[in-house]
Amino acid sequence: VSGSGWRAGAGVGAPSEVGGSCRGEGGKMGLLSDPNHRQVLTDIITRMNAPLCLLCYVAGITWFLGLAFEPFILRMYMSENAMGSTMVDENFVFGDRALSYARELSGHRKRAAGMPVDWLLKTMTGLGLETHAHSFSRTLPFPDEIRERYMVKGTNVYGILRASRAASTESIVLSTPVEMKHNSQSAGLLLALASYFRGQIYWAKDIIFLFNEHDMIGMEAWLEAYHDVNVTEISSSAMQGRAGTIQAAITVEMSSDVVTSFDISVEGLNGQLPNLDLVNLFSSFCQKNGVLCTIQGKLPRSDVDTLEGYLHSLHTLLLMVLKQGSGKAQGDHGLFLRYHIEAVTVRGINSFRQYKFDMVTVGKLFEGMVRKLNNLLERLHQSYFFYLLPSLSRFVSIGLYMPAFIFLLLILLLTALDLWIKLSKGSNSQKESMEEEVRPGLLSMVTPLLISHAMGLALYFVPLLCQGAATEHFPVSETEAVVLTSIAIYVAGLALPHNTQRALPVSVSERGWMELKLIAVLYLAMLLGGITLVNFSLGFILAVTLVPAAALAQPAPYKVLSALLLLLMSPAVVLLLCISLYHHLLESPLSVLECWQLFLHAVADSILDHHLYRAIAYPFLVLFIYPCWLLLWNVVFWK
């Protein structure tokens, strides 16, 4: 009986040393069950909260900067066995024909004052392609003053080369925007490739040669009609001819008869990226044919382990992050990714005069890429879909860049934990003493949440609804009315702290700002964590700027400093800073006035991209990030 831990003769329910045996030697309890140990842990968190947050921020930034040091990251490699570049022998010889087609297209385009639809139909029919025209129309929510269009009407022309060795179950798309200025060479190259491909017998997939009008609007109309969906309310004619399921697409843009290098664009709509094997395919065929290839307009360097090489890789990495974070498609290929079609845009550049390649070499490059895609037995899936590219020889996988964001997200969690501990201590002390004031619960913070999100809804809907009234009463255009109304509503949100607390249903204690900040910090952590899974660059940019402002936001005695930091890290100012940084990385710094003009254009473009292509960056910032920022603004001015 004594061995079982009960005193001899003791009745039931008279324990002696069983508690001591459970606690262990010295009567110590577990970390989670012992109030003393728990108190020590909470004291450490509250006392060391600021140093831990600072350490996490420095660790996150340092980790990200280390991603540009190429010896630390992975080399490019081909994951798909059927995509090796050595198994194809390119024989394209129609370089002069491509230049002839380009000159003819340029002449017919001048006579037609637009896209020469009839000439393209006649030419592709003469090449033996199954040729169709696809008309479309779209009314923009407000005029696009940069491209000078409002009522958009156009016609896409496409020809299908049917596979001779297989049923029409799969296809590859080669496309080019015909209406673009100085882009006749790419259209001539596609026609020459169609003429050459028509004489080959090894095609296992249909090849679609697409000439779209009005750049991305025409491409979106064609893709919606091809897949028989209507996502963006574009009116278009019925699709007369279809090929098989599109496996991959390549958009070609060239501005000159002479090509000195090729630049590849991978950033798609909402930050989507194509499978990395498609980028590897482009890079490998450029190396095989001796063609100079770049990414973000940056030439490759061999001194990657030097300071100059590191800065070069860092600039390239930052350019990709800024482009991807914008959520804007950097070419027609960006719209294919929404339909799970791997696509890239390849641009021929004429800038580095010491390198010159004729149309034969250029044609061999694209012939080799199409032939390798023709050999695919299934969709590209073995390589990465989430990555960053500091160069075309190295890449950063999702497993390497996510820790940088996790360090930043940890700051919000530590801040929330610190606030929760302080609120819990305050609650316990109030229970012991008489309550002299009514302490608000979390439900009382619904009012600031509703008011802040009402401002976000106003910022989303009011500018478009009131553009007509604004143009009638003020000497501004529709585009200026939308942008200026958006800025006015955005600035009006700064007055919320003077009105929000009046609407609270109870008298608020001094700890009310802690509860509101706890909600705002957890809300921001949820938003950043969600968007980072879709668009890492956008989430990381917001985390770098908003996280320190959120962690330091508090009322007096640091109200002025907190308010200044929040203003500098607000979404609008962050957009201004990103525009300035982007042009600085391109070695074309802007003046203050030029930066402001580009900011206004960026606001208009983001609204148009959302309504035309369903880009999510604008509604995410307006409906979620901006209201969350307003909650923090209320915290700073809490009375």
C-alpha positions as CSV (number, residue, x, y, z in Angstrom):
1,V,0.0,0.0,0.0
2,S,2.8,2.4,0.9
3,G,4.4,1.6,-2.5
4,S,1.3,2.7,-4.2
5,G,1.6,6.1,-2.8
6,W,-1.1,6.1,0.0
7,R,-0.5,6.3,3.7
8,A,-1.3,3.1,5.6
9,G,-4.7,3.5,7.4
10,A,-5.7,6.5,5.4
11,G,-9.1,6.5,3.9
12,V,-10.1,6.9,0.3
13,G,-9.4,10.3,-0.9
14,A,-6.5,11.0,1.4
15,P,-3.6,11.1,-0.9
16,S,-0.1,11.6,0.4
17,E,2.8,11.5,-2.0
18,V,1.1,10.7,-5.2
19,G,1.2,14.4,-6.2
20,G,4.8,14.5,-5.5
21,S,5.5,11.5,-7.6
22,C,3.6,13.1,-10.5
23,R,5.4,16.4,-10.1
24,G,8.8,14.7,-10.1
25,E,11.7,15.4,-7.8
26,G,11.5,18.6,-5.8
27,G,7.7,18.9,-6.3
28,K,8.1,20.6,-9.7
29,M,5.2,20.5,-12.1
30,G,5.4,20.6,-15.9
31,L,6.0,23.8,-17.8
32,L,2.4,24.1,-18.9
33,S,0.8,23.2,-15.6
34,D,3.0,25.0,-13.2
35,P,1.8,28.6,-12.7
36,N,5.3,29.7,-11.6
37,H,6.9,28.4,-14.8
38,R,4.1,29.8,-16.9
39,Q,4.6,33.2,-15.2
40,V,8.3,33.1,-16.0
41,L,7.5,32.3,-19.7
42,T,5.1,35.2,-20.0
43,D,7.5,37.5,-18.3
44,I,10.2,36.6,-20.8
45,I,7.8,37.2,-23.7
46,T,6.7,40.6,-22.5
47,R,10.2,41.7,-21.4
48,M,12.0,40.5,-24.5
49,N,9.3,41.2,-27.0
50,A,11.0,44.2,-28.6
51,P,14.4,42.6,-29.0
52,L,12.8,39.4,-30.4
53,C,10.8,41.4,-32.9
54,L,13.9,43.4,-34.0
55,L,15.8,40.1,-34.3
56,C,13.1,38.6,-36.4
57,Y,12.9,41.6,-38.7
58,V,16.7,41.7,-39.2
59,A,16.7,37.9,-39.8
60,G,14.0,38.2,-42.4
61,I,15.6,41.0,-44.4
62,T,19.0,39.3,-44.2
63,W,17.6,36.0,-45.3
64,F,16.0,37.7,-48.3
65,L,19.2,39.6,-49.2
66,G,21.1,36.3,-49.0
67,L,18.9,34.8,-51.7
68,A,20.7,36.9,-54.3
69,F,24.1,35.3,-53.5
70,E,24.2,32.7,-56.2
71,P,26.7,30.2,-54.7
72,F,24.1,29.6,-51.9
73,I,21.1,28.8,-54.2
74,L,20.3,26.0,-56.7
75,R,21.5,25.8,-60.3
76,M,18.9,25.5,-63.1
77,Y,18.2,22.0,-64.2
78,M,15.7,20.3,-66.4
79,S,13.2,18.1,-64.6
80,E,11.2,16.8,-67.6
81,N,13.2,14.1,-69.5
82,A,11.5,14.9,-72.8
83,M,12.7,18.5,-72.7
84,G,16.4,18.0,-73.3
85,S,17.7,20.4,-75.9
86,T,20.2,17.9,-77.4
87,M,17.6,15.6,-79.0
88,V,16.5,18.2,-81.6
89,D,18.3,19.3,-84.8
90,E,16.9,22.6,-86.0
91,N,16.7,23.1,-89.8
92,F,14.8,26.4,-90.2
93,V,16.0,28.2,-93.3
94,F,13.2,30.7,-94.1
95,G,14.8,33.8,-92.6
96,D,14.4,35.9,-95.8
97,R,10.8,34.8,-96.1
98,A,10.2,36.0,-92.5
99,L,11.5,39.4,-93.4
100,S,9.4,39.5,-96.6
101,Y,6.3,38.6,-94.6
102,A,7.1,41.4,-92.1
103,R,7.4,44.0,-94.8
104,E,4.2,43.0,-96.5
105,L,2.4,43.0,-93.1
106,S,3.7,46.5,-92.3
107,G,2.5,47.8,-95.7
108,H,-1.0,46.3,-95.4
109,R,-1.3,47.5,-91.8
110,K,-0.6,51.1,-92.9
111,R,-3.2,50.8,-95.6
112,A,-5.8,49.3,-93.4
113,A,-5.0,51.7,-90.5
114,G,-5.1,48.8,-88.2
115,M,-4.8,45.0,-88.2
116,P,-4.8,43.6,-91.8
117,V,-7.4,40.8,-91.2
118,D,-8.1,40.0,-94.8
119,W,-4.4,39.7,-95.7
120,L,-3.6,37.5,-92.7
121,L,-6.6,35.2,-93.6
122,K,-5.5,35.0,-97.2
123,T,-1.8,34.4,-96.4
124,M,-2.4,31.7,-93.8
125,T,-5.0,29.9,-96.0
126,G,-2.4,29.9,-98.7
127,L,0.1,28.2,-96.4
128,G,-2.4,25.4,-95.9
129,L,-3.6,26.3,-92.4
130,E,-7.1,26.0,-91.1
131,T,-7.8,29.8,-90.7
132,H,-10.4,31.6,-88.7
133,A,-11.3,35.1,-87.5
134,H,-12.6,36.0,-84.1
135,S,-14.2,39.3,-83.4
136,F,-14.7,40.9,-80.0
137,S,-15.7,44.1,-78.3
138,R,-15.3,45.6,-74.8
139,T,-16.4,48.8,-73.2
140,L,-13.9,49.9,-70.5
141,P,-15.2,51.1,-67.1
142,F,-13.5,54.5,-67.9
143,P,-11.3,55.6,-70.8
144,D,-7.7,54.4,-71.0
145,E,-5.9,57.7,-71.7
146,I,-2.5,56.1,-72.0
147,R,-3.6,53.8,-74.9
148,E,-6.4,56.2,-76.0
149,R,-9.2,53.7,-76.0
150,Y,-12.7,53.4,-74.5
151,M,-14.9,51.4,-76.9
152,V,-12.6,48.5,-77.9
153,K,-13.5,46.5,-81.0
154,G,-11.1,44.2,-82.8
155,T,-10.5,40.9,-84.6
156,N,-8.2,38.1,-83.8
157,V,-6.9,35.9,-86.6
158,Y,-5.6,32.4,-86.0
159,G,-4.6,29.5,-88.1
160,I,-4.4,25.8,-87.0
161,L,-1.8,23.4,-88.3
162,R,-3.3,20.0,-87.7
163,A,-1.1,17.3,-86.4
164,S,-0.5,14.6,-89.1
165,R,0.5,11.9,-86.7
166,A,-2.1,12.2,-83.9
167,A,-5.7,13.2,-83.2
168,S,-6.4,16.8,-82.4
169,T,-6.3,16.3,-78.6
170,E,-3.4,18.6,-77.7
171,S,-2.0,21.8,-79.1
172,I,0.7,24.5,-78.8
173,V,0.1,28.2,-79.3
174,L,2.5,30.6,-80.9
175,S,1.1,34.2,-80.7
176,T,2.1,37.8,-81.3
177,P,0.2,41.1,-80.8
178,V,0.0,42.5,-84.3
179,E,-1.3,46.0,-83.4
180,M,1.8,46.8,-81.4
181,K,4.1,49.4,-83.1
182,H,7.3,48.0,-84.6
183,N,6.2,44.4,-84.0
184,S,5.9,43.3,-87.7
185,Q,9.0,41.2,-87.5
186,S,7.4,38.8,-85.0
187,A,4.4,38.3,-87.1
188,G,6.6,37.7,-90.2
189,L,8.5,35.1,-88.2
190,L,5.4,33.3,-87.2
191,L,4.2,33.1,-90.8
192,A,7.6,31.8,-91.9
193,L,7.5,29.2,-89.1
194,A,4.0,28.2,-90.2
195,S,5.3,27.8,-93.8
196,Y,8.2,25.7,-92.6
197,F,6.2,23.6,-90.1
198,R,3.6,22.8,-92.8
199,G,6.2,20.7,-94.6
200,Q,7.2,18.6,-91.6
201,I,5.6,15.3,-90.7
202,Y,6.7,14.8,-87.1
203,W,4.0,16.9,-85.4
204,A,2.1,15.1,-82.7
205,K,0.2,18.2,-81.5
206,D,-1.8,20.9,-83.3
207,I,0.0,24.2,-83.6
208,I,-2.1,27.4,-83.4
209,F,-0.6,30.6,-84.9
210,L,-2.5,33.4,-83.2
211,F,-2.4,37.1,-84.2
212,N,-4.3,39.1,-81.6
213,E,-5.5,42.7,-81.8
214,H,-5.6,45.2,-78.9
215,D,-2.8,43.3,-77.0
216,M,-4.1,41.7,-73.8
217,I,-7.8,42.5,-74.4
218,G,-7.8,40.6,-77.6
219,M,-5.9,37.7,-76.0
220,E,-8.3,37.5,-73.1
221,A,-11.3,37.5,-75.6
222,W,-9.7,34.7,-77.6
223,L,-8.9,32.6,-74.5
224,E,-12.4,33.0,-73.1
225,A,-14.0,32.0,-76.4
226,Y,-11.6,29.1,-76.9
227,H,-12.5,27.7,-73.4
228,D,-16.2,28.7,-73.7
229,V,-16.3,30.9,-70.6
230,N,-17.0,34.5,-69.9
231,V,-15.0,35.8,-67.0
232,T,-14.5,39.5,-67.8
233,E,-17.7,40.3,-69.7
234,I,-16.1,40.6,-73.1
235,S,-18.5,40.3,-76.0
236,S,-17.1,38.1,-78.7
237,S,-18.2,35.9,-81.6
238,A,-18.4,32.2,-81.4
239,M,-15.2,30.2,-81.9
240,Q,-15.4,28.6,-85.4
241,G,-12.4,26.3,-85.1
242,R,-10.6,24.7,-82.1
243,A,-7.6,22.5,-81.7
244,G,-6.8,20.2,-78.8
245,T,-6.2,21.1,-75.2
246,I,-3.5,23.8,-75.1
247,Q,-0.4,22.4,-73.4
248,A,1.9,25.4,-73.7
249,A,2.1,28.9,-75.3
250,I,4.9,31.2,-76.4
251,T,4.3,34.9,-77.2
252,V,6.8,36.5,-79.5
253,E,7.6,40.2,-79.7
254,M,10.4,41.7,-81.8
255,S,11.0,45.3,-82.6
256,S,13.8,45.0,-85.3
257,D,15.0,42.9,-88.2
258,V,18.3,42.5,-86.2
259,V,18.1,40.8,-82.9
260,T,21.0,41.2,-80.4
261,S,19.5,39.4,-77.5
262,F,16.3,37.8,-76.2
263,D,14.6,38.7,-72.9
264,I,12.1,36.4,-71.3
265,S,9.2,37.5,-69.2
266,V,7.6,35.1,-66.7
267,E,5.4,37.2,-64.4
268,G,1.8,36.5,-65.1
269,L,-1.5,37.8,-63.9
270,N,-1.8,37.9,-60.1
271,G,1.8,36.9,-59.7
272,Q,1.4,33.5,-61.3
273,L,4.5,31.9,-62.9
274,P,4.9,29.3,-65.5
275,N,6.6,25.9,-64.8
276,L,10.3,26.4,-64.4
277,D,11.1,23.8,-67.1
278,L,9.7,26.2,-69.7
279,V,12.2,28.8,-68.6
280,N,14.9,26.2,-68.7
281,L,13.9,25.2,-72.2
282,F,14.3,28.8,-73.4
283,S,17.7,29.2,-71.7
284,S,19.0,25.9,-73.0
285,F,18.2,26.6,-76.6
286,C,19.6,30.1,-76.4
287,Q,22.9,28.5,-75.2
288,K,22.7,25.8,-77.9
289,N,22.3,28.4,-80.7
290,G,24.7,30.9,-79.2
291,V,22.0,33.5,-78.7
292,L,22.4,36.0,-75.9
293,C,19.5,35.7,-73.4
294,T,18.6,38.0,-70.5
295,I,16.0,38.3,-67.8
296,Q,14.7,41.6,-66.5
297,G,17.0,43.1,-69.2
298,K,20.1,42.1,-67.3
299,L,23.0,40.5,-69.0
300,P,24.4,37.3,-67.5
301,R,27.6,37.6,-65.4
302,S,30.3,35.1,-64.6
303,D,31.7,36.7,-61.5
304,V,28.7,35.7,-59.3
305,D,30.9,35.3,-56.2
306,T,32.1,39.0,-56.2
307,L,30.4,42.0,-54.8
308,E,29.6,43.3,-58.3
309,G,28.1,40.0,-59.2
310,Y,26.0,39.9,-56.1
311,L,24.6,43.4,-56.6
312,H,23.8,42.4,-60.2
313,S,21.8,39.4,-59.0
314,L,20.2,41.4,-56.3
315,H,19.0,44.0,-58.8
316,T,17.6,41.3,-61.0
317,L,15.8,39.6,-58.0
318,L,14.3,42.9,-56.9
319,L,13.0,43.7,-60.3
320,M,11.2,40.4,-60.5
321,V,9.8,40.9,-57.0
322,L,8.5,44.4,-57.9
323,K,7.0,43.1,-61.2
324,Q,5.4,40.0,-59.6
325,G,4.2,42.0,-56.7
326,S,2.3,44.4,-58.9
327,G,0.0,41.5,-60.0
328,K,0.1,42.8,-63.6
329,A,0.8,40.4,-66.4
330,Q,4.1,41.4,-68.1
331,G,2.9,40.1,-71.5
332,D,0.2,38.3,-73.2
333,H,1.5,35.0,-71.8
334,G,0.2,36.1,-68.3
335,L,-3.4,35.4,-69.3
336,F,-2.7,31.8,-70.3
337,L,-1.6,30.9,-66.8
338,R,-5.1,31.4,-65.5
339,Y,-6.2,28.5,-67.6
340,H,-3.3,26.2,-66.4
341,I,-1.4,26.7,-69.6
342,E,2.3,27.2,-69.2
343,A,3.4,30.2,-71.2
344,V,6.2,32.8,-71.5
345,T,6.8,36.0,-73.5
346,V,10.0,36.2,-75.4
347,R,11.1,39.6,-76.7
348,G,13.7,40.2,-79.3
349,I,15.9,43.2,-78.3
350,N,18.2,45.3,-80.5
351,S,20.5,47.0,-78.0
352,F,23.8,45.3,-77.5
353,R,25.5,46.1,-80.8
354,Q,28.3,43.6,-80.5
355,Y,25.9,40.7,-80.8
356,K,23.8,40.3,-83.9
357,F,21.6,37.3,-85.0
358,D,19.7,37.0,-88.2
359,M,16.2,35.5,-88.7
360,V,17.5,32.1,-89.5
361,T,19.1,31.8,-86.0
362,V,16.0,33.3,-84.4
363,G,13.8,30.8,-86.3
364,K,15.9,27.9,-85.2
365,L,15.5,29.0,-81.6
366,F,11.7,28.9,-81.7
367,E,11.6,25.8,-83.9
368,G,13.6,23.9,-81.3
369,M,11.4,25.1,-78.5
370,V,8.2,24.1,-80.3
371,R,9.6,20.7,-81.3
372,K,10.6,19.9,-77.7
373,L,7.1,20.9,-76.5
374,N,5.7,18.7,-79.2
375,N,7.5,15.7,-77.6
376,L,5.8,16.2,-74.2
377,L,3.7,13.2,-73.2
378,E,1.9,15.2,-70.4
379,R,1.6,18.7,-69.0
380,L,4.6,20.3,-67.5
381,H,4.4,19.5,-63.8
382,Q,7.7,18.1,-62.5
383,S,9.5,21.3,-61.9
384,Y,8.7,24.3,-59.7
385,F,5.7,26.7,-60.0
386,F,6.9,29.0,-57.2
387,Y,10.3,30.5,-57.5
388,L,12.4,33.6,-57.9
389,L,15.1,34.2,-60.5
390,P,18.2,36.2,-59.7
391,S,19.6,35.0,-63.1
392,L,18.8,32.5,-65.8
393,S,21.4,30.0,-64.4
394,R,20.1,30.0,-60.7
395,F,16.8,30.0,-59.1
396,V,15.3,30.3,-55.6
397,S,12.7,27.7,-54.7
398,I,9.7,28.3,-52.4
399,G,11.5,26.4,-49.7
400,L,14.3,28.9,-49.7
401,Y,12.4,32.2,-49.8
402,M,9.5,31.4,-47.5
403,P,11.6,31.6,-44.3
404,A,12.3,35.3,-45.0
405,F,8.5,35.9,-44.9
406,I,8.0,33.6,-41.9
407,F,10.5,35.7,-39.8
408,L,8.4,38.8,-40.6
409,L,5.2,37.1,-39.8
410,L,6.6,35.9,-36.5
411,I,6.8,39.6,-35.4
412,L,3.0,39.9,-35.7
413,L,2.5,36.7,-33.7
414,L,4.9,37.9,-31.0
415,T,3.2,41.2,-30.8
416,A,-0.2,39.6,-30.6
417,L,1.0,37.3,-27.8
418,D,2.4,40.2,-25.9
419,L,-0.9,42.1,-26.1
420,W,-2.9,39.1,-25.1
421,I,-0.7,38.5,-22.0
422,K,-1.0,42.2,-21.0
423,L,-4.8,42.1,-21.4
424,S,-5.0,38.9,-19.4
425,K,-3.0,40.5,-16.6
426,G,-5.3,43.5,-16.6
427,S,-8.4,41.3,-16.6
428,N,-7.1,39.4,-13.5
429,S,-6.2,42.5,-11.6
430,Q,-9.6,44.0,-12.3
431,K,-11.4,40.9,-11.0
432,E,-9.5,41.2,-7.7
433,S,-10.5,44.8,-7.2
434,M,-13.7,46.7,-7.8
435,E,-14.3,47.7,-11.4
436,E,-14.5,51.4,-11.6
437,E,-15.1,51.4,-15.4
438,V,-16.8,49.2,-17.9
439,R,-14.1,47.4,-19.8
440,P,-15.0,46.7,-23.4
441,G,-15.0,43.2,-24.8
442,L,-13.9,42.2,-28.2
443,L,-17.4,42.5,-29.5
444,S,-17.3,46.2,-28.9
445,M,-14.5,46.4,-31.5
446,V,-16.9,45.4,-34.2
447,T,-17.8,49.1,-34.8
448,P,-14.2,50.2,-35.8
449,L,-14.0,47.1,-38.0
450,L,-17.3,47.9,-39.8
451,I,-16.4,51.6,-40.2
452,S,-12.9,50.8,-41.6
453,H,-14.3,48.2,-44.0
454,A,-17.0,50.7,-45.0
455,M,-14.2,53.1,-46.1
456,G,-12.7,50.2,-48.1
457,L,-16.0,49.6,-49.8
458,A,-16.4,53.3,-50.6
459,L,-12.9,53.3,-52.1
460,Y,-13.8,50.4,-54.3
461,F,-17.2,51.4,-55.6
462,V,-17.6,55.2,-55.3
463,P,-14.9,56.4,-57.8
464,L,-16.5,54.4,-60.7
465,L,-20.1,55.3,-59.7
466,C,-19.4,59.0,-59.4
467,Q,-17.2,59.6,-62.4
468,G,-20.1,61.0,-64.5
469,A,-21.1,63.5,-61.8
470,A,-17.4,64.5,-61.2
471,T,-16.9,65.3,-64.9
472,E,-20.1,67.4,-65.0
473,H,-19.1,69.6,-62.1
474,F,-15.3,69.7,-62.4
475,P,-13.1,70.3,-65.5
476,V,-11.5,66.8,-65.4
477,S,-11.7,63.7,-67.6
478,E,-13.3,60.4,-66.6
479,T,-9.9,58.9,-65.8
480,E,-8.8,61.9,-63.7
481,A,-12.2,61.8,-61.9
482,V,-11.8,58.1,-60.9
483,V,-8.2,58.5,-59.7
484,L,-8.7,61.8,-57.9
485,T,-11.9,60.5,-56.2
486,S,-10.0,57.5,-55.1
487,I,-7.2,59.6,-53.6
488,A,-9.8,61.9,-51.9
489,I,-11.6,58.9,-50.2
490,Y,-8.2,57.4,-49.2
491,V,-7.2,60.7,-47.5
492,A,-10.6,61.0,-45.9
493,G,-10.0,57.8,-44.0
494,L,-7.4,59.7,-41.9
495,A,-10.2,61.4,-40.1
496,L,-11.7,58.1,-38.8
497,P,-10.1,58.1,-35.3
498,H,-12.1,61.3,-34.5
499,N,-15.4,59.5,-35.4
500,T,-14.9,55.9,-34.6
501,Q,-14.6,56.1,-30.8
502,R,-17.8,58.1,-30.7
503,A,-19.7,55.2,-32.2
504,L,-18.5,52.7,-29.5
505,P,-21.4,51.3,-27.6
506,V,-19.6,51.4,-24.2
507,S,-17.2,53.7,-22.4
508,V,-13.8,52.6,-23.4
509,S,-10.9,52.1,-20.9
510,E,-7.3,52.9,-21.5
511,R,-6.7,49.2,-22.5
512,G,-9.2,49.5,-25.4
513,W,-6.4,50.3,-27.9
514,M,-4.7,47.1,-26.9
515,E,-7.8,45.1,-27.9
516,L,-8.1,46.9,-31.1
517,K,-4.4,46.5,-31.9
518,L,-4.7,42.8,-31.1
519,I,-7.5,42.4,-33.6
520,A,-5.6,44.5,-36.2
521,V,-2.3,42.6,-35.8
522,L,-4.0,39.1,-36.1
523,Y,-6.0,40.3,-39.1
524,L,-2.9,41.6,-40.8
525,A,-1.1,38.3,-40.1
526,M,-4.0,36.4,-41.7
527,L,-4.1,38.7,-44.8
528,L,-0.3,38.5,-45.4
529,G,-0.2,34.8,-44.9
530,G,-3.0,34.2,-47.3
531,I,-1.7,36.5,-50.1
532,T,1.8,35.2,-49.8
533,L,0.6,31.7,-50.8
534,V,-0.7,33.2,-54.0
535,N,1.8,36.0,-54.7
536,F,4.9,35.9,-52.5
537,S,6.3,39.2,-53.8
538,L,3.2,41.2,-52.9
539,G,3.0,39.6,-49.5
540,F,6.7,40.2,-48.8
541,I,6.6,43.8,-49.9
542,L,3.6,44.5,-47.6
543,A,5.2,42.5,-44.8
544,V,8.5,44.5,-45.0
545,T,6.6,47.8,-44.8
546,L,3.5,47.2,-42.7
547,V,4.8,44.7,-40.1
548,P,7.2,47.2,-38.3
549,A,4.5,49.9,-38.5
550,A,1.9,47.6,-37.0
551,A,4.2,46.3,-34.2
552,L,5.2,49.9,-33.1
553,A,1.7,51.4,-33.4
554,Q,0.5,52.7,-30.1
555,P,-1.0,56.0,-28.7
556,A,0.8,58.5,-26.4
557,P,3.6,59.0,-25.5
558,Y,4.7,57.8,-29.0
559,K,1.8,59.0,-31.0
560,V,3.7,61.3,-33.3
561,L,6.4,58.8,-34.2
562,S,3.8,56.0,-34.7
563,A,1.6,58.2,-36.9
564,L,4.6,59.3,-39.0
565,L,5.8,55.7,-39.4
566,L,2.2,54.5,-40.3
567,L,1.9,57.3,-42.9
568,L,5.3,56.4,-44.5
569,M,4.3,52.7,-44.6
570,S,0.7,53.3,-45.8
571,P,-0.3,51.4,-49.1
572,A,-0.2,54.6,-51.2
573,V,3.3,55.6,-50.0
574,V,4.5,52.1,-50.5
575,L,3.3,52.2,-54.1
576,L,5.2,55.4,-54.6
577,L,8.4,54.0,-53.1
578,C,8.1,50.8,-55.3
579,I,7.8,52.9,-58.4
580,S,10.8,55.0,-57.5
581,L,12.8,51.9,-56.6
582,Y,11.8,50.1,-59.8
583,H,13.1,53.0,-62.0
584,H,16.2,53.3,-59.9
585,L,17.0,49.6,-60.5
586,L,16.5,50.3,-64.2
587,E,19.1,53.1,-64.0
588,S,16.5,55.7,-64.9
589,P,15.8,57.6,-61.7
590,L,12.7,59.8,-61.6
591,S,12.0,63.3,-60.4
592,V,9.3,63.9,-57.8
593,L,6.8,65.1,-60.4
594,E,7.5,62.2,-62.7
595,C,7.1,59.7,-59.9
596,W,3.7,61.3,-59.0
597,Q,2.5,61.1,-62.6
598,L,3.5,57.4,-62.7
599,F,1.7,56.9,-59.4
600,L,-1.5,58.3,-60.9
601,H,-1.1,56.1,-64.0
602,A,-0.5,53.0,-61.8
603,V,-3.7,53.6,-59.8
604,A,-5.7,53.9,-63.1
605,D,-4.0,50.8,-64.5
606,S,-4.7,48.8,-61.4
607,I,-8.4,49.6,-61.5
608,L,-8.5,48.8,-65.3
609,D,-6.6,45.5,-64.8
610,H,-9.0,44.4,-62.1
611,H,-12.1,45.1,-64.3
612,L,-10.6,43.9,-67.5
613,Y,-8.7,40.8,-66.4
614,R,-9.9,40.2,-62.8
615,A,-6.5,41.1,-61.3
616,I,-6.7,40.8,-57.5
617,A,-4.1,43.3,-56.3
618,Y,-6.4,46.3,-56.4
619,P,-9.4,44.8,-54.5
620,F,-7.0,43.1,-52.0
621,L,-5.3,46.4,-51.1
622,V,-8.6,48.4,-51.1
623,L,-10.9,46.0,-49.4
624,F,-8.6,44.4,-46.9
625,I,-5.1,46.0,-46.5
626,Y,-6.4,49.6,-46.4
627,P,-9.1,48.8,-43.7
628,C,-6.5,47.0,-41.7
629,W,-4.2,50.0,-41.9
630,L,-7.1,52.2,-40.8
631,L,-7.5,50.0,-37.7
632,L,-3.8,50.7,-36.8
633,W,-4.4,54.4,-37.5
634,N,-7.2,54.3,-34.9
635,V,-4.9,52.6,-32.4
636,V,-2.4,55.5,-32.8
637,F,-5.0,58.2,-32.1
638,W,-6.8,56.3,-29.4
639,K,-8.0,58.6,-26.6
